[in-house]
Amino acid sequence: MPQDRLEEFIVKHREDFDDAIPSLKVWAEIDGQLDKVKPIRRRKVWMYTRIAAAVVFLLIAGGVIGNFMTADNNQAVALNPELQEMEAFYSQQFDKKYAQLTSLYQDETIENDLSQVDVFLEELKQELATAPKGSEERIIENLIKSYQLKIQILDRVLERIQNDQTEEKTQTDERKSISI
């Protein structure tokens, strides 16, 4: 009920309130203060809005990048069994031929050539791990060619050694036949 008394008082003394008009200077100061308050609030609102938008953008970008990285890892895991099978096959062939070579002949230049191919193979494997989608097949083809190159090097060296040995045997046989 106290409000009703206040309303009653205001209604009875309305004319007393209406006759006092503030000067223009007072209104100018009030208006100036209102102009200062509004932009500060608007700036704060815009600042918070920009910060929120940046946080949302970073979260979305992080999610997309994380999803992309996970997809690449899943694809590398899918290629991994094929790659392991291929490596096992070529390693087995290489080991056989290398064992043959070491039993017949040893040369550092062959070792250097093979180590250069090994370095190239490692570079290709690292490239495969970071390769963009679609280029994996090209890298795997290069890996296969590199493995084949290692085996071809050994084949050529073995072939030359065997040719040299057959020539030496032929010459020895010729000498024996001439001396008899």
LINSUL-V865823 format. One record per pair of residues at least 12 apart in sequence whose C-alpha atoms are under 8 Angstrom apart, sorted by the first residue. I is the first residue (numbers start at 0). J is the second residue. If there is no record, write none. Layout:
I:J
I:J
This chain:
71:132
75:128
82:139
85:143
89:146
89:147
92:150
93:149
93:150
93:153
96:150
96:153
96:154
97:153
99:157
100:153
100:156
100:157
103:160
104:160
113:149
113:152
116:145
116:148
116:149
119:145
120:142
120:145
120:146
123:138
123:141
123:142
124:142
126:138
127:139
